[in-house]
Amino acid sequence: MRVLRSSLVLFGLALLASGCKPPNPALLADAIYVGGPIVTVNDKQPSAEALAVKGGKILAVGARADIEKAHRGDTTRMVDLAGKALLPGFIDGHAHAQQFGGQAVGANLLAPPDGSVNTIDDVVAKLEAFAASPDAERTGWIFGVGYDDALLGRHPTRADLDRVSTTVPVMATHISGHFAAVNTLALKTIGYDATTPNPEGGVIRREADGKTPNGVLEELAAIPHMLVALTPTTQEGKDYFLKRGLELAKSFGYTTANEGRMFGPMHAVMEDAAKRGLLDIDFIGWMDYTGRSELDKGFSTSYSNHYRLGGLKVTLDGSPQGRTAWRTSPYLIPPDGQQAGYKGYPAIPDTKQVEAYFDEAYTKGWPVKVHTNGDAAVDQLFEALKPVIAKHGVKPGQVMLIHGQFIRPDQVQQLKSLGIFPSMFPMHTFYWGDWYEQIVGPEQAARISPMRSILNTGLHATSHTDAPVALPNLMQVAWATVNRTSRSGAVIGPDERVTPDEAMKMITLWGAEQFGEEATKGSLEPGKLADMVVLSENPLTIDPMKINTIVVLETLKAGKTVYKREP
């Protein structure tokens, strides 16, 4: 014992002599990441050689030697990035993540590069293939997601979809999420016939007689029924769709997802799934104004089992690509069934009613997502919001403008003074940039999703996928935000391009800011959650035209791997 005590004394003296201290267990990392570019998205420390994680949070970021000296212990796991890039986990400014399951399970009707549909016959073939799959019985409908009439030349009709089946209802949803095409049996199932009037905020398109539904449904004539067609009938099926949807989200680097428009029971479904431990990434729900009573009961700024009901959704118009966005000037090519001078239409014609929704939200502290695509819808947003601000004061970030594809320069200049946080969809430049030059003219097309103009006002902004409008691929969105290149290879609005650094902030730090979570998410800083992605390349140094080739190799939520790409 005397020898042992002498040895310990000598060891202690040696430590003192060398200036070292015994490691503090509270500072020992669970894992240290090294060996690749660490993109922090933190302007005060943009990059680092090493990052330490402990207890699901970022412990330290800095030089490798310093991090290892201070935080490496016998149980610390050293993770070699092998040249791959580590970034904050992705936060989509707006999507419909509760519908990702339908996108993952149903027939993929998207055009290249996201799918392989180029003709109406391709739509029929994809739906027929899905009808023969084991998943076809889960909802009672044969369904597919993402057809694009701008590329097909027209919408599929009931006659087309009757080729798929006459004994099972069939639905093909439009890439905008604002239209659906159905077969004859589906029309009967929904209850639409020649005597059915158009619902408020929607249109049932008709055949040449002006009465018989042709199978194409717009806006609120379609959306409530889309939810039915894409929702499984059993609990096992619902859990299966949720699992498939979450897998899809995580494969694209999501650590925080959101459902941008919930109706009625959709909140209860997510709340139940969270209680049963089915969520392993954070999920925010936005309740449609028709379900405001759910917000009275369930609104929260904090997560419970990875879920919270985050605020109100108000939709003021439709989609640009579907030409239901509400504009102040006419479309140059009106859609089928419309005359010259057609400008789209409002979803809520009564602006005083919109004002009442905003007033309730400000009174109760609910953040509000407002869907506006056309400039007339943006005008309505401003008209309804200004008296509410006069009453309650400007509350920066309380209102989020979602999409804003046809927003005018004078409207952009008003966003900051009204405290509006903008979230745009720059993928429109790729998918429909060429089409917009035809239907609204090149000048307006060049201003689609004017990200640079917005940033120049001093505002932060996010970009989003609006999935399942597109795949929930935020690297594809970042590519579009940086390059603004159309399908034809034309640059749509070169003055509205942003830098790769700005594009990454839009899907990380500014995404966290949009949802009021920037204190805990969005950048790789000590004290924040270890929500991270490992990417195949560094998006800040790769050729900007190759950003969309970057793939997510691993997604980590609070330091735990929730997705890893198969080799």
C-alpha positions as CSV (number, residue, x, y, z in Angstrom):
1,M,0.0,0.0,0.0
2,R,2.9,2.3,0.8
3,V,4.3,1.7,-2.7
4,L,0.9,2.4,-4.3
5,R,0.4,5.7,-2.3
6,S,3.9,6.8,-3.3
7,S,3.1,6.0,-7.0
8,L,-0.1,8.0,-6.9
9,V,1.7,11.0,-5.3
10,L,4.4,10.9,-8.0
11,F,1.7,10.7,-10.7
12,G,-0.1,13.7,-9.2
13,L,3.2,15.7,-9.0
14,A,3.9,14.8,-12.6
15,L,0.5,16.1,-13.7
16,L,1.1,19.4,-11.9
17,A,4.6,19.7,-13.3
18,S,3.3,19.2,-16.8
19,G,0.4,21.7,-16.4
20,C,-2.2,19.0,-17.1
21,K,-5.4,18.3,-15.1
22,P,-7.3,15.1,-14.8
23,P,-10.2,15.1,-17.4
24,N,-13.5,16.4,-16.2
25,P,-16.1,13.6,-16.9
26,A,-18.7,16.3,-17.6
27,L,-16.5,17.5,-20.5
28,L,-15.9,14.1,-22.0
29,A,-17.6,13.7,-25.4
30,D,-19.7,10.8,-26.4
31,A,-18.4,11.3,-30.0
32,I,-15.9,13.5,-31.8
33,Y,-16.3,14.1,-35.6
34,V,-13.1,14.7,-37.6
35,G,-11.6,14.1,-41.0
36,G,-13.9,16.2,-43.2
37,P,-15.2,19.7,-43.8
38,I,-17.5,20.8,-40.9
39,V,-19.8,23.5,-42.2
40,T,-21.2,25.1,-39.1
41,V,-23.5,27.7,-40.8
42,N,-22.4,30.0,-38.0
43,D,-20.8,33.2,-39.3
44,K,-18.7,33.6,-36.1
45,Q,-17.1,30.3,-36.8
46,P,-17.9,29.1,-40.3
47,S,-15.8,26.0,-40.3
48,A,-14.0,23.7,-38.0
49,E,-11.7,20.6,-37.9
50,A,-13.6,18.8,-35.2
51,L,-17.0,18.7,-33.4
52,A,-17.8,17.0,-30.1
53,V,-21.2,15.7,-29.1
54,K,-22.4,14.8,-25.6
55,G,-25.9,13.9,-24.4
56,G,-27.5,14.7,-27.8
57,K,-26.1,18.2,-27.9
58,I,-23.0,19.8,-29.4
59,L,-20.3,20.1,-26.8
60,A,-17.6,21.9,-28.6
61,V,-16.5,23.0,-32.1
62,G,-13.0,23.9,-33.1
63,A,-9.5,22.8,-33.9
64,R,-9.0,19.0,-33.7
65,A,-6.1,19.1,-31.3
66,D,-8.0,21.4,-28.9
67,I,-11.2,19.3,-29.1
68,E,-9.4,16.0,-28.5
69,K,-7.3,17.4,-25.6
70,A,-10.3,18.8,-23.8
71,H,-13.0,16.3,-24.6
72,R,-11.6,12.9,-25.7
73,G,-11.8,10.1,-23.2
74,D,-11.5,6.3,-23.1
75,T,-15.2,5.9,-24.0
76,T,-15.3,8.7,-26.7
77,R,-16.2,7.4,-30.1
78,M,-14.0,8.9,-32.8
79,V,-15.9,9.3,-36.1
80,D,-13.8,9.8,-39.2
81,L,-15.8,11.6,-41.9
82,A,-13.4,10.3,-44.5
83,G,-13.6,13.6,-46.4
84,K,-17.4,13.9,-46.3
85,A,-19.1,17.1,-45.1
86,L,-20.9,17.6,-41.8
87,L,-23.6,20.2,-41.7
88,P,-26.7,21.0,-39.6
89,G,-29.8,18.9,-40.1
90,F,-32.2,20.2,-42.7
91,I,-35.3,22.2,-41.9
92,D,-37.8,22.5,-44.7
93,G,-39.6,25.9,-44.6
94,H,-42.8,24.4,-45.9
95,A,-43.9,20.9,-46.9
96,H,-46.7,18.5,-46.4
97,A,-44.8,15.8,-44.5
98,Q,-47.9,14.0,-43.3
99,Q,-48.4,13.2,-47.0
100,F,-44.9,11.9,-47.6
101,G,-46.2,8.4,-47.0
102,G,-48.6,8.7,-49.9
103,Q,-45.7,10.0,-52.1
104,A,-43.5,7.1,-50.9
105,V,-46.1,4.4,-51.3
106,G,-48.3,5.5,-54.3
107,A,-47.5,5.6,-58.0
108,N,-44.8,8.1,-58.8
109,L,-46.3,10.3,-61.6
110,L,-43.5,12.9,-61.5
111,A,-41.7,13.9,-64.7
112,P,-37.9,13.4,-65.0
113,P,-35.6,13.8,-63.1
114,D,-37.8,12.9,-60.1
115,G,-39.8,10.3,-62.0
116,S,-40.3,8.9,-65.6
117,V,-43.8,10.1,-66.6
118,N,-43.9,12.0,-69.9
119,T,-47.3,11.1,-71.4
120,I,-50.9,10.4,-70.4
121,D,-50.2,6.8,-71.3
122,D,-47.3,6.8,-68.8
123,V,-49.7,8.0,-66.1
124,V,-52.1,5.2,-66.9
125,A,-49.3,2.6,-66.9
126,K,-47.9,3.8,-63.5
127,L,-51.4,3.6,-62.0
128,E,-52.0,0.1,-63.4
129,A,-48.7,-1.0,-61.9
130,F,-49.6,0.4,-58.5
131,A,-53.0,-1.3,-58.8
132,A,-51.2,-4.7,-59.0
133,S,-49.0,-4.0,-56.0
134,P,-49.7,-5.2,-52.4
135,D,-50.1,-1.5,-51.2
136,A,-53.1,-0.8,-53.5
137,E,-55.6,-2.1,-50.9
138,R,-54.4,0.0,-48.0
139,T,-56.6,3.1,-48.9
140,G,-59.4,1.5,-51.0
141,W,-58.2,3.8,-53.9
142,I,-55.7,3.3,-56.8
143,F,-53.7,6.5,-56.5
144,G,-50.6,8.3,-57.8
145,V,-48.8,11.5,-57.0
146,G,-47.3,14.3,-59.1
147,Y,-48.5,14.5,-62.7
148,D,-47.8,17.8,-64.5
149,D,-50.2,19.0,-67.1
150,A,-47.7,21.6,-68.3
151,L,-45.5,18.7,-69.6
152,L,-48.3,16.3,-70.5
153,G,-50.2,18.9,-72.5
154,R,-53.4,18.4,-70.5
155,H,-54.8,16.9,-67.4
156,P,-55.8,13.3,-67.4
157,T,-59.6,12.9,-67.5
158,R,-62.1,10.4,-66.1
159,A,-62.0,8.7,-69.6
160,D,-58.2,8.2,-69.3
161,L,-58.4,6.9,-65.7
162,D,-61.3,4.6,-66.5
163,R,-58.6,2.7,-68.5
164,V,-57.0,1.9,-65.1
165,S,-60.1,0.6,-63.4
166,T,-63.9,0.9,-63.5
167,T,-64.4,-1.2,-60.3
168,V,-62.0,0.7,-58.0
169,P,-61.9,4.5,-57.5
170,V,-58.8,6.0,-59.1
171,M,-57.1,9.4,-58.3
172,A,-54.0,11.1,-59.8
173,T,-52.9,14.1,-57.9
174,H,-51.3,17.1,-59.6
175,I,-47.8,18.2,-58.9
176,S,-49.1,21.4,-57.4
177,G,-51.2,19.5,-54.8
178,H,-54.1,21.7,-55.9
179,F,-55.7,19.5,-58.5
180,A,-56.7,15.9,-58.8
181,A,-57.9,13.8,-61.7
182,V,-60.3,10.9,-61.0
183,N,-62.2,8.2,-62.8
184,T,-65.9,7.8,-63.2
185,L,-66.3,5.6,-60.1
186,A,-64.4,8.1,-58.0
187,L,-66.7,10.9,-59.1
188,K,-69.6,8.8,-57.9
189,T,-67.8,7.9,-54.7
190,I,-67.2,11.6,-53.9
191,G,-70.8,12.5,-54.9
192,Y,-70.1,14.7,-57.9
193,D,-72.5,14.7,-60.8
194,A,-74.0,17.1,-63.4
195,T,-76.1,18.7,-60.8
196,T,-73.3,19.4,-58.3
197,P,-72.4,23.1,-58.0
198,N,-68.8,24.2,-57.6
199,P,-67.8,24.4,-54.0
200,E,-66.5,27.7,-52.6
201,G,-62.8,28.0,-53.5
202,G,-62.9,25.1,-56.0
203,V,-64.0,24.1,-59.5
204,I,-65.4,20.9,-60.9
205,R,-64.3,20.9,-64.5
206,R,-67.0,19.9,-67.0
207,E,-67.3,18.2,-70.4
208,A,-68.5,19.9,-73.6
209,D,-72.1,19.9,-72.3
210,G,-71.1,22.3,-69.5
211,K,-72.6,19.9,-66.9
212,T,-71.0,16.5,-66.8
213,P,-67.8,16.4,-64.6
214,N,-64.8,15.5,-66.8
215,G,-62.8,14.1,-63.8
216,V,-60.5,17.2,-63.3
217,L,-61.0,18.8,-59.9
218,E,-59.5,22.2,-58.8
219,E,-58.6,23.4,-55.3
220,L,-61.3,22.8,-52.7
221,A,-63.2,20.6,-55.1
222,A,-60.2,18.2,-54.9
223,I,-58.1,18.7,-51.7
224,P,-60.5,17.3,-49.1
225,H,-61.0,14.2,-51.2
226,M,-57.3,13.8,-51.8
227,L,-56.8,13.3,-48.1
228,V,-59.3,10.5,-48.1
229,A,-57.8,8.7,-51.2
230,L,-54.3,8.9,-49.7
231,T,-55.2,7.8,-46.2
232,P,-55.1,4.1,-45.2
233,T,-58.3,2.6,-43.7
234,T,-56.5,0.7,-40.9
235,Q,-54.2,1.7,-38.0
236,E,-51.6,-0.7,-39.3
237,G,-51.8,1.0,-42.7
238,K,-51.6,4.5,-41.2
239,D,-48.5,3.5,-39.3
240,Y,-47.0,2.0,-42.4
241,F,-47.6,5.2,-44.4
242,L,-46.1,7.3,-41.6
243,K,-43.0,5.1,-41.4
244,R,-42.5,5.2,-45.1
245,G,-42.9,9.0,-45.1
246,L,-40.5,9.5,-42.3
247,E,-37.9,7.3,-44.0
248,L,-38.2,9.4,-47.1
249,A,-37.8,12.6,-45.1
250,K,-34.7,11.3,-43.3
251,S,-33.1,10.1,-46.5
252,F,-33.1,13.7,-47.6
253,G,-31.6,15.0,-44.4
254,Y,-34.7,16.2,-42.6
255,T,-34.3,16.6,-38.8
256,T,-37.3,18.8,-38.5
257,A,-40.3,18.2,-40.8
258,N,-43.7,20.0,-41.0
259,E,-47.2,19.4,-42.3
260,G,-48.1,22.7,-43.8
261,R,-51.9,22.2,-43.9
262,M,-53.7,20.0,-41.4
263,F,-57.4,19.3,-41.6
264,G,-59.5,18.2,-38.6
265,P,-58.3,14.7,-37.4
266,M,-54.8,15.0,-38.9
267,H,-53.6,16.5,-35.7
268,A,-55.0,13.7,-33.6
269,V,-53.3,11.2,-35.8
270,M,-49.9,12.8,-35.4
271,E,-50.4,13.3,-31.6
272,D,-51.2,9.6,-31.2
273,A,-48.3,8.6,-33.3
274,A,-46.0,10.7,-31.2
275,K,-47.3,9.3,-28.0
276,R,-46.7,5.8,-29.3
277,G,-43.0,6.7,-30.0
278,L,-43.3,6.5,-33.8
279,L,-41.4,9.8,-34.5
280,D,-37.7,10.0,-34.4
281,I,-37.4,13.5,-35.9
282,D,-39.2,16.7,-34.9
283,F,-42.5,17.3,-36.6
284,I,-44.6,20.6,-36.6
285,G,-48.2,20.7,-37.6
286,W,-50.0,23.7,-39.1
287,M,-53.8,23.7,-38.7
288,D,-56.1,24.9,-41.5
289,Y,-58.3,27.8,-40.4
290,T,-61.3,25.4,-40.6
291,G,-59.8,23.5,-37.6
292,R,-58.9,26.4,-35.3
293,S,-60.6,24.7,-32.3
294,E,-57.7,22.2,-32.4
295,L,-55.3,25.0,-31.9
296,D,-57.2,26.2,-28.8
297,K,-56.6,22.8,-27.3
298,G,-53.2,21.7,-28.7
299,F,-51.0,24.7,-29.7
300,S,-47.5,24.5,-28.3
301,T,-44.1,26.0,-28.7
302,S,-42.4,22.9,-27.3
303,Y,-42.2,19.3,-28.5
304,S,-43.8,16.3,-26.9
305,N,-42.3,13.1,-28.2
306,H,-41.0,15.0,-31.2
307,Y,-44.4,16.6,-32.1
308,R,-46.0,19.9,-31.7
309,L,-49.0,21.8,-33.2
310,G,-47.2,25.0,-34.2
311,G,-49.8,27.4,-35.6
312,L,-52.5,28.4,-38.1
313,K,-52.6,27.9,-41.9
314,V,-54.6,30.3,-44.1
315,T,-54.7,29.6,-47.8
316,L,-55.6,32.6,-50.0
317,D,-55.3,31.3,-53.5
318,G,-54.1,28.4,-55.6
319,S,-51.1,27.4,-57.7
320,P,-49.2,29.2,-60.4
321,Q,-48.5,26.1,-62.5
322,G,-52.2,25.2,-62.3
323,R,-53.1,28.8,-63.1
324,T,-55.4,29.1,-60.0
325,A,-53.0,31.6,-58.4
326,W,-54.9,34.9,-58.0
327,R,-53.3,37.7,-60.0
328,T,-53.9,41.3,-60.7
329,S,-53.2,40.8,-64.4
330,P,-54.5,38.1,-66.7
331,Y,-52.8,34.9,-67.6
332,L,-51.6,35.1,-71.2
333,I,-52.9,31.5,-71.8
334,P,-56.1,30.9,-69.8
335,P,-56.7,27.3,-68.6
336,D,-59.3,25.0,-70.1
337,G,-62.8,26.3,-69.5
338,Q,-61.7,29.9,-68.9
339,Q,-62.0,33.0,-71.1
340,A,-59.4,35.7,-72.0
341,G,-58.9,38.0,-69.0
342,Y,-58.9,35.2,-66.5
343,K,-56.8,36.1,-63.4
344,G,-57.2,33.1,-61.1
345,Y,-59.4,33.4,-58.0
346,P,-59.3,33.8,-54.2
347,A,-59.7,30.9,-51.8
348,I,-61.4,33.2,-49.3
349,P,-63.2,36.0,-51.1
350,D,-64.1,37.9,-48.0
351,T,-61.0,39.9,-46.9
352,K,-62.7,40.8,-43.6
353,Q,-62.9,37.1,-42.8
354,V,-59.2,36.8,-43.4
355,E,-58.6,39.8,-41.1
356,A,-60.7,38.0,-38.4
357,Y,-58.4,34.9,-38.7
358,F,-55.3,37.0,-38.3
359,D,-56.7,39.0,-35.4
360,E,-57.5,35.7,-33.6
361,A,-54.0,34.4,-34.3
362,Y,-52.4,37.6,-32.9
363,T,-54.6,37.6,-29.9
364,K,-53.8,34.0,-29.1
365,G,-50.2,34.0,-30.0
366,W,-50.5,31.6,-32.9
367,P,-47.9,31.9,-35.7
368,V,-49.6,31.9,-39.1
369,K,-48.5,30.4,-42.4
370,V,-50.3,32.2,-45.3
371,H,-50.4,30.6,-48.7
372,T,-50.1,33.3,-51.3
373,N,-48.9,32.7,-54.9
374,G,-50.5,35.5,-57.0
375,D,-49.9,39.2,-56.3
376,A,-53.6,39.8,-55.8
377,A,-53.5,37.2,-52.9
378,V,-50.5,39.1,-51.5
379,D,-52.5,42.3,-51.7
380,Q,-55.3,40.6,-49.8
381,L,-52.8,39.4,-47.2
382,F,-51.5,43.0,-46.7
383,E,-55.0,44.4,-46.6
384,A,-56.2,42.0,-44.0
385,L,-53.0,42.2,-41.9
386,K,-52.5,46.0,-41.7
387,P,-55.5,46.7,-39.4
388,V,-54.4,43.8,-37.2
389,I,-50.9,45.2,-36.9
390,A,-52.4,48.6,-36.1
391,K,-54.2,46.9,-33.2
392,H,-51.5,44.5,-31.9
393,G,-48.3,46.0,-33.2
394,V,-45.7,44.5,-35.6
395,K,-44.6,41.0,-34.4
396,P,-41.7,39.9,-36.6
397,G,-42.1,36.4,-37.8
398,Q,-45.7,36.0,-36.5
399,V,-46.8,35.7,-40.1
400,M,-45.0,33.6,-42.7
401,L,-45.7,34.2,-46.4
402,I,-45.5,30.8,-48.2
403,H,-44.6,30.6,-51.9
404,G,-45.2,34.1,-53.2
405,Q,-44.3,33.1,-56.7
406,F,-45.9,36.2,-58.4
407,I,-45.1,38.7,-55.7
408,R,-44.4,42.2,-57.1
409,P,-41.2,44.3,-56.3
410,D,-43.3,46.8,-54.4
411,Q,-44.8,44.0,-52.3
412,V,-41.3,42.7,-51.5
413,Q,-40.4,46.1,-50.1
414,Q,-43.3,45.9,-47.6
415,L,-42.5,42.5,-46.1
416,K,-40.1,43.8,-43.5
417,S,-42.2,46.7,-42.2
418,L,-45.1,44.2,-41.7
419,G,-42.9,41.7,-39.9
420,I,-43.6,39.0,-42.5
421,F,-41.1,36.0,-42.8
422,P,-41.0,34.8,-46.4
423,S,-40.6,31.2,-47.5
424,M,-40.2,30.7,-51.2
425,F,-40.2,27.8,-53.6
426,P,-37.3,28.4,-56.1
427,M,-37.7,25.0,-57.6
428,H,-40.4,26.6,-59.7
429,T,-37.6,28.1,-61.9
430,F,-36.6,24.5,-62.9
431,Y,-40.0,22.8,-63.1
432,W,-42.0,25.6,-64.7
433,G,-39.7,28.5,-65.6
434,D,-40.1,27.9,-69.3
435,W,-43.8,27.4,-68.9
436,Y,-44.2,30.7,-66.9
437,E,-42.5,32.6,-69.7
438,Q,-45.5,31.5,-71.8
439,I,-48.4,32.0,-69.4
440,V,-47.3,35.2,-67.6
441,G,-44.5,36.6,-69.8
442,P,-40.7,36.6,-69.4
443,E,-40.6,39.7,-67.1
444,Q,-42.8,38.1,-64.5
445,A,-41.1,34.7,-64.9
446,A,-37.8,36.2,-64.1
447,R,-39.2,37.4,-60.8
448,I,-40.5,34.0,-59.6
449,S,-39.3,33.4,-56.0
450,P,-37.2,36.6,-55.9
451,M,-34.8,35.5,-53.2
452,R,-32.1,38.0,-53.9
453,S,-34.5,40.9,-53.8
454,I,-35.8,39.6,-50.5
455,L,-32.4,39.2,-48.9
456,N,-31.5,42.7,-50.1
457,T,-34.2,44.1,-47.9
458,G,-32.3,42.8,-44.9
459,L,-34.8,39.9,-44.3
460,H,-33.9,36.3,-43.8
461,A,-35.9,33.8,-45.8
462,T,-36.2,30.1,-46.3
463,S,-36.6,27.9,-49.4
464,H,-38.9,24.9,-49.4
465,T,-39.9,21.8,-51.3
466,D,-43.6,21.9,-50.8
467,A,-43.4,18.1,-51.1
468,P,-45.1,16.0,-52.3
469,V,-45.3,18.7,-55.0
470,A,-41.7,17.6,-55.6
471,L,-39.5,15.1,-53.9
472,P,-38.5,16.4,-50.4
473,N,-35.0,16.9,-51.8
474,L,-33.6,20.1,-50.2
475,M,-30.3,19.8,-52.1
476,Q,-32.3,20.0,-55.4
477,V,-34.0,23.1,-53.9
478,A,-30.6,24.6,-52.9
479,W,-29.3,24.0,-56.5
480,A,-32.3,25.8,-57.9
481,T,-32.0,28.7,-55.5
482,V,-28.3,29.2,-56.5
483,N,-28.6,28.5,-60.2
484,R,-32.2,29.3,-61.3
485,T,-31.9,27.1,-64.3
486,S,-35.0,25.8,-66.1
487,R,-35.6,22.4,-67.8
488,S,-34.4,23.9,-71.1
489,G,-31.2,25.1,-69.5
490,A,-32.2,28.8,-69.5
491,V,-31.4,30.9,-66.5
492,I,-34.7,32.3,-65.2
493,G,-34.0,35.6,-63.4
494,P,-30.2,35.7,-63.0
495,D,-30.4,38.7,-60.8
496,E,-32.4,36.7,-58.2
497,R,-29.7,34.0,-57.7
498,V,-28.1,33.6,-54.2
499,T,-24.8,32.2,-53.0
500,P,-24.4,28.6,-51.9
501,D,-23.8,29.8,-48.3
502,E,-27.1,31.7,-48.4
503,A,-28.9,28.7,-49.9
504,M,-27.7,26.4,-47.1
505,K,-28.7,28.9,-44.4
506,M,-32.2,28.9,-46.0
507,I,-32.6,25.2,-45.2
508,T,-30.8,25.2,-41.8
509,L,-30.4,28.2,-39.6
510,W,-33.0,30.4,-41.2
511,G,-35.4,27.5,-41.2
512,A,-34.9,27.2,-37.4
513,E,-35.5,31.0,-37.2
514,Q,-38.7,30.7,-39.2
515,F,-40.1,28.3,-36.6
516,G,-38.7,30.2,-33.6
517,E,-36.1,27.5,-32.8
518,E,-32.8,29.2,-33.7
519,A,-31.7,28.9,-30.1
520,T,-31.5,25.1,-30.3
521,K,-31.2,24.3,-34.0
522,G,-30.0,25.3,-37.4
523,S,-26.2,25.7,-36.9
524,L,-23.4,23.7,-35.4
525,E,-22.7,25.6,-32.2
526,P,-22.1,24.5,-28.6
527,G,-25.3,24.0,-26.7
528,K,-27.5,23.3,-29.7
529,L,-29.0,20.0,-30.5
530,A,-26.7,17.6,-32.4
531,D,-29.1,17.6,-35.4
532,M,-26.7,16.9,-38.3
533,V,-26.3,15.5,-41.8
534,V,-23.3,13.9,-43.5
535,L,-23.2,14.9,-47.2
536,S,-21.2,13.3,-50.0
537,E,-19.7,16.7,-50.9
538,N,-19.3,20.1,-49.4
539,P,-22.1,22.3,-51.0
540,L,-20.0,25.4,-50.4
541,T,-17.0,24.3,-52.4
542,I,-18.5,22.0,-55.1
543,D,-19.3,23.4,-58.6
544,P,-22.6,25.2,-57.9
545,M,-24.2,23.4,-60.9
546,K,-23.4,20.1,-59.2
547,I,-25.1,20.8,-55.9
548,N,-28.1,18.7,-56.9
549,T,-25.7,15.7,-57.2
550,I,-24.9,15.8,-53.5
551,V,-26.6,13.0,-51.5
552,V,-27.3,12.6,-47.8
553,L,-25.2,9.8,-46.4
554,E,-26.4,10.0,-42.8
555,T,-28.9,11.9,-40.8
556,L,-28.5,12.3,-37.0
557,K,-31.2,13.6,-34.6
558,A,-29.8,14.7,-31.3
559,G,-26.6,12.8,-32.0
560,K,-28.4,9.5,-32.9
561,T,-28.3,8.1,-36.4
562,V,-31.8,7.9,-37.7
563,Y,-30.8,7.2,-41.4
564,K,-27.8,5.8,-43.1
565,R,-27.4,5.4,-46.8
566,E,-26.7,1.8,-47.9
567,P,-23.3,1.6,-49.6
